[in-house]
Amino acid sequence: MHPAAHRQGLRDRVVTDRGVLEVTDGGLVLVGTAPGVTAAEITAATDAALTLAEPLDEGPKEPKEQQ
């Protein structure tokens, strides 16, 4: 993260179809998962080491059906 952005409280995030990762000085932090996706599934599918946020926003357990 650019130092000026850090001073302003801005965060770098990576948003995928499976979850949301925050880029920190200490590495990637999994902050949320998509409905129906577990943190274990994301960790298994990612080559980079991930830290799990406390609390982790796991969203609804099952995807909502479209009407």
Order of alpha helices (4+ residues) and beta strands (2+ residues): alpha-beta-beta-beta-alpha-beta
